[in-house]
Amino acid sequence: MLGAISIILGATGLGLIPWPSAAGHATIMHLPAILGGIIEGPIVGLLIGLIFGIFSFIRATNPIFADPIIAILPRLFIGVAAYYAYQSTKKLNQSTSLILAGAVGTIVNTAGVLTLAVIRGYLPLSAALAVAATNGIPEIIVAAVFSLIIGKALINFQKNN
């Protein structure tokens, strides 16, 4: 289901929200990978992240995402990181763990993309830091909130079925 949602978000462009920043948009396409990692484990999270990465590459509108290493590689780790963040803290408090998993998955995505963009010469460090602030922080907040709300609903659904 989350893989299908990722495909819809990627194919329709609904996963990329116009945002006044150097990147030109903010993404919610990482949310299915985060939720897939939390609910179904690191392999599912990795596969949904792969879908996200492939769509980033196919729909690239700038040279950064036309580079498959940048478009795909960091996305593979979104759901994996979210899974381990959730699993390592869920016994303390489920809500906090879901929020943390959403934040960690988003940070892995943003930091991975921007770090590779700097290393591969697409962005100067100052531009990457500006994008991290203008896109990364709002994306972390959105992912934390949606991971909490949707994650709780999916966990409750799993328990009842």
Short mmCIF file of the C-alpha atoms (twelve columns), coordinates in Angstrom:
data_MODEL
# 
_entry.id   MODEL 
# 
loop_
_atom_site.group_PDB 
_atom_site.id 
_atom_site.type_symbol 
_atom_site.label_atom_id 
_atom_site.label_alt_id 
_atom_site.label_comp_id 
_atom_site.label_asym_id 
_atom_site.label_seq_id 
_atom_site.Cartn_x 
_atom_site.Cartn_y 
_atom_site.Cartn_z 
_atom_site.pdbx_PDB_model_num 
ATOM 1   C CA . MET A 1   0.000  0.000  0.000   1 
ATOM 2   C CA . LEU A 2   2.738  2.482  0.953   1 
ATOM 3   C CA . GLY A 3   4.678  1.577  -2.196  1 
ATOM 4   C CA . ALA A 4   1.583  2.367  -4.263  1 
ATOM 5   C CA . ILE A 5   1.179  5.688  -2.474  1 
ATOM 6   C CA . SER A 6   4.821  6.466  -3.223  1 
ATOM 7   C CA . ILE A 7   4.248  5.680  -6.908  1 
ATOM 8   C CA . ILE A 8   1.183  7.957  -7.010  1 
ATOM 9   C CA . LEU A 9   3.048  10.783 -5.271  1 
ATOM 10  C CA . GLY A 10  5.933  10.417 -7.718  1 
ATOM 11  C CA . ALA A 11  3.966  9.883  -10.934 1 
ATOM 12  C CA . THR A 12  1.573  12.769 -10.344 1 
ATOM 13  C CA . GLY A 13  4.035  15.214 -8.811  1 
ATOM 14  C CA . LEU A 14  1.832  15.467 -5.705  1 
ATOM 15  C CA . GLY A 15  4.812  14.501 -3.576  1 
ATOM 16  C CA . LEU A 16  6.646  17.712 -4.481  1 
ATOM 17  C CA . ILE A 17  5.134  20.836 -2.979  1 
ATOM 18  C CA . PRO A 18  6.165  24.210 -4.466  1 
ATOM 19  C CA . TRP A 19  8.174  26.017 -1.796  1 
ATOM 20  C CA . PRO A 20  10.019 29.341 -1.998  1 
ATOM 21  C CA . SER A 21  13.563 28.105 -1.522  1 
ATOM 22  C CA . ALA A 22  16.717 27.341 -3.468  1 
ATOM 23  C CA . ALA A 23  15.374 23.831 -4.114  1 
ATOM 24  C CA . GLY A 24  12.064 25.165 -5.465  1 
ATOM 25  C CA . HIS A 25  9.979  22.571 -3.672  1 
ATOM 26  C CA . ALA A 26  9.595  20.602 -0.472  1 
ATOM 27  C CA . THR A 27  8.859  16.905 -0.543  1 
ATOM 28  C CA . ILE A 28  6.479  14.581 1.239   1 
ATOM 29  C CA . MET A 29  7.601  11.625 -0.866  1 
ATOM 30  C CA . HIS A 30  9.775  10.402 1.984   1 
ATOM 31  C CA . LEU A 31  6.742  9.803  4.248   1 
ATOM 32  C CA . PRO A 32  5.777  6.387  2.763   1 
ATOM 33  C CA . ALA A 33  9.400  5.210  3.189   1 
ATOM 34  C CA . ILE A 34  9.408  6.354  6.816   1 
ATOM 35  C CA . LEU A 35  6.067  4.702  7.548   1 
ATOM 36  C CA . GLY A 36  7.057  1.552  5.654   1 
ATOM 37  C CA . GLY A 37  10.186 1.269  7.780   1 
ATOM 38  C CA . ILE A 38  8.284  1.825  11.018  1 
ATOM 39  C CA . ILE A 39  5.403  -0.550 10.242  1 
ATOM 40  C CA . GLU A 40  6.946  -3.249 8.053   1 
ATOM 41  C CA . GLY A 41  10.679 -3.106 8.745   1 
ATOM 42  C CA . PRO A 42  13.910 -1.942 7.150   1 
ATOM 43  C CA . ILE A 43  13.638 -3.944 3.906   1 
ATOM 44  C CA . VAL A 44  10.196 -2.520 3.091   1 
ATOM 45  C CA . GLY A 45  11.440 0.949  4.067   1 
ATOM 46  C CA . LEU A 46  14.428 0.505  1.752   1 
ATOM 47  C CA . LEU A 47  12.247 -0.633 -1.163  1 
ATOM 48  C CA . ILE A 48  9.825  2.272  -0.778  1 
ATOM 49  C CA . GLY A 49  12.823 4.607  -0.558  1 
ATOM 50  C CA . LEU A 50  14.042 3.066  -3.831  1 
ATOM 51  C CA . ILE A 51  10.714 3.980  -5.456  1 
ATOM 52  C CA . PHE A 52  11.136 7.548  -4.187  1 
ATOM 53  C CA . GLY A 53  14.700 7.683  -5.508  1 
ATOM 54  C CA . ILE A 54  13.766 6.342  -8.937  1 
ATOM 55  C CA . PHE A 55  11.023 8.962  -9.274  1 
ATOM 56  C CA . SER A 56  13.452 11.675 -8.144  1 
ATOM 57  C CA . PHE A 57  15.803 10.559 -10.906 1 
ATOM 58  C CA . ILE A 58  13.149 10.127 -13.622 1 
ATOM 59  C CA . ARG A 59  11.423 13.447 -12.869 1 
ATOM 60  C CA . ALA A 60  14.639 15.414 -12.327 1 
ATOM 61  C CA . THR A 61  14.291 19.078 -13.208 1 
ATOM 62  C CA . ASN A 62  17.802 20.030 -12.130 1 
ATOM 63  C CA . PRO A 63  21.248 18.453 -12.512 1 
ATOM 64  C CA . ILE A 64  21.439 17.412 -8.860  1 
ATOM 65  C CA . PHE A 65  18.631 14.862 -9.183  1 
ATOM 66  C CA . ALA A 66  19.666 13.860 -12.711 1 
ATOM 67  C CA . ASP A 67  22.642 12.267 -10.941 1 
ATOM 68  C CA . PRO A 68  21.414 8.794  -9.901  1 
ATOM 69  C CA . ILE A 69  23.808 8.640  -6.969  1 
ATOM 70  C CA . ILE A 70  22.189 11.709 -5.417  1 
ATOM 71  C CA . ALA A 71  18.633 10.944 -6.526  1 
ATOM 72  C CA . ILE A 72  18.581 7.321  -5.372  1 
ATOM 73  C CA . LEU A 73  21.278 6.457  -2.819  1 
ATOM 74  C CA . PRO A 74  20.181 8.625  0.145   1 
ATOM 75  C CA . ARG A 75  16.542 7.579  -0.331  1 
ATOM 76  C CA . LEU A 76  17.446 3.942  0.329   1 
ATOM 77  C CA . PHE A 77  18.272 4.759  3.934   1 
ATOM 78  C CA . ILE A 78  15.168 6.791  4.876   1 
ATOM 79  C CA . GLY A 79  12.991 3.853  5.951   1 
ATOM 80  C CA . VAL A 80  15.940 1.910  7.349   1 
ATOM 81  C CA . ALA A 81  16.924 4.795  9.631   1 
ATOM 82  C CA . ALA A 82  13.296 5.403  10.620  1 
ATOM 83  C CA . TYR A 83  12.904 1.706  11.510  1 
ATOM 84  C CA . TYR A 84  15.935 1.699  13.806  1 
ATOM 85  C CA . ALA A 85  15.021 5.034  15.398  1 
ATOM 86  C CA . TYR A 86  11.530 3.705  16.142  1 
ATOM 87  C CA . GLN A 87  12.641 0.263  17.326  1 
ATOM 88  C CA . SER A 88  15.325 1.634  19.627  1 
ATOM 89  C CA . THR A 89  12.914 3.949  21.466  1 
ATOM 90  C CA . LYS A 90  9.396  2.477  21.174  1 
ATOM 91  C CA . LYS A 91  9.497  0.855  24.624  1 
ATOM 92  C CA . LEU A 92  9.992  4.276  26.189  1 
ATOM 93  C CA . ASN A 93  7.028  6.001  24.546  1 
ATOM 94  C CA . GLN A 94  5.324  5.121  21.264  1 
ATOM 95  C CA . SER A 95  4.323  8.688  20.343  1 
ATOM 96  C CA . THR A 96  7.805  10.035 20.939  1 
ATOM 97  C CA . SER A 97  9.268  7.122  18.976  1 
ATOM 98  C CA . LEU A 98  7.027  7.816  15.982  1 
ATOM 99  C CA . ILE A 99  7.945  11.514 16.030  1 
ATOM 100 C CA . LEU A 100 11.638 10.655 16.335  1 
ATOM 101 C CA . ALA A 101 11.445 8.122  13.489  1 
ATOM 102 C CA . GLY A 102 9.834  10.726 11.219  1 
ATOM 103 C CA . ALA A 103 12.491 13.279 12.081  1 
ATOM 104 C CA . VAL A 104 15.391 10.826 11.689  1 
ATOM 105 C CA . GLY A 105 14.135 9.550  8.317   1 
ATOM 106 C CA . THR A 106 13.827 13.106 7.049   1 
ATOM 107 C CA . ILE A 107 17.250 14.130 8.347   1 
ATOM 108 C CA . VAL A 108 18.833 11.108 6.661   1 
ATOM 109 C CA . ASN A 109 17.189 12.104 3.373   1 
ATOM 110 C CA . THR A 110 18.043 15.806 3.531   1 
ATOM 111 C CA . ALA A 111 21.557 15.346 4.893   1 
ATOM 112 C CA . GLY A 112 22.296 12.561 2.414   1 
ATOM 113 C CA . VAL A 113 21.138 14.508 -0.630  1 
ATOM 114 C CA . LEU A 114 22.819 17.754 0.384   1 
ATOM 115 C CA . THR A 115 26.072 16.110 1.452   1 
ATOM 116 C CA . LEU A 116 26.342 14.275 -1.859  1 
ATOM 117 C CA . ALA A 117 25.419 17.443 -3.771  1 
ATOM 118 C CA . VAL A 118 28.317 19.273 -2.091  1 
ATOM 119 C CA . ILE A 119 30.780 16.376 -2.490  1 
ATOM 120 C CA . ARG A 120 29.891 15.939 -6.168  1 
ATOM 121 C CA . GLY A 121 30.232 19.688 -6.839  1 
ATOM 122 C CA . TYR A 122 26.612 20.590 -7.559  1 
ATOM 123 C CA . LEU A 123 26.220 22.956 -4.595  1 
ATOM 124 C CA . PRO A 124 28.545 25.062 -2.512  1 
ATOM 125 C CA . LEU A 125 28.307 24.337 1.202   1 
ATOM 126 C CA . SER A 126 26.578 27.663 1.879   1 
ATOM 127 C CA . ALA A 127 23.749 26.816 -0.536  1 
ATOM 128 C CA . ALA A 128 23.361 23.338 0.949   1 
ATOM 129 C CA . LEU A 129 23.083 24.818 4.434   1 
ATOM 130 C CA . ALA A 130 20.465 27.307 3.183   1 
ATOM 131 C CA . VAL A 131 18.406 24.484 1.669   1 
ATOM 132 C CA . ALA A 132 18.774 22.468 4.878   1 
ATOM 133 C CA . ALA A 133 17.332 25.374 6.839   1 
ATOM 134 C CA . THR A 134 14.560 26.411 4.441   1 
ATOM 135 C CA . ASN A 135 13.462 22.920 3.342   1 
ATOM 136 C CA . GLY A 136 14.875 20.526 5.904   1 
ATOM 137 C CA . ILE A 137 13.335 22.055 9.011   1 
ATOM 138 C CA . PRO A 138 9.768  22.278 7.609   1 
ATOM 139 C CA . GLU A 139 10.090 18.757 6.166   1 
ATOM 140 C CA . ILE A 140 11.224 17.431 9.561   1 
ATOM 141 C CA . ILE A 141 8.209  19.010 11.248  1 
ATOM 142 C CA . VAL A 142 5.769  17.671 8.636   1 
ATOM 143 C CA . ALA A 143 7.297  14.175 8.795   1 
ATOM 144 C CA . ALA A 144 7.239  14.132 12.604  1 
ATOM 145 C CA . VAL A 145 3.554  15.118 12.718  1 
ATOM 146 C CA . PHE A 146 2.437  12.767 9.955   1 
ATOM 147 C CA . SER A 147 4.547  9.891  11.293  1 
ATOM 148 C CA . LEU A 148 2.796  10.279 14.622  1 
ATOM 149 C CA . ILE A 149 -0.737 10.536 13.221  1 
ATOM 150 C CA . ILE A 150 -0.519 7.994  10.403  1 
ATOM 151 C CA . GLY A 151 1.874  5.717  12.279  1 
ATOM 152 C CA . LYS A 152 -0.521 5.401  15.230  1 
ATOM 153 C CA . ALA A 153 -3.426 4.702  12.873  1 
ATOM 154 C CA . LEU A 154 -1.471 2.012  10.989  1 
ATOM 155 C CA . ILE A 155 -0.222 0.387  14.195  1 
ATOM 156 C CA . ASN A 156 -3.758 0.311  15.606  1 
ATOM 157 C CA . PHE A 157 -5.056 -1.114 12.320  1 
ATOM 158 C CA . GLN A 158 -2.385 -3.840 12.427  1 
ATOM 159 C CA . LYS A 159 -3.283 -4.735 16.020  1 
ATOM 160 C CA . ASN A 160 -6.984 -5.019 15.204  1 
ATOM 161 C CA . ASN A 161 -6.536 -7.174 12.101  1 
# 
